[in-house]
Amino acid sequence: MIYLLAIVLAGLMIMVLISLLRGLNAFRESMHDDPDGVGATELQLKQNRMMWARIKYQALAVVVVMIMLAVAR
């Protein structure tokens, strides 16, 4: 059980890293844009989606760690 949870945790950590890097890349790209000031640009929306994805994966990783600690007792 612990081994399976460790694999799931590693996968979630990789997903957190990927969503963080994609969000940072979208932020870097949006620095060069010249928005007209009307509404959110596509890159800003992508940043927001990546931020929420990162939060979800981090929350799931915390849950997996809590389960691992409960099982280890």
Protein Blocks (a to p, Z undefined) as FASTA:
>chain_A
ZZmmmmmmmmmmmmmmmmmmmmmmmmmmmmmpccehiajafklmmmmmmmmmmmmmmmmm
mmmmmmmmmmmZZ
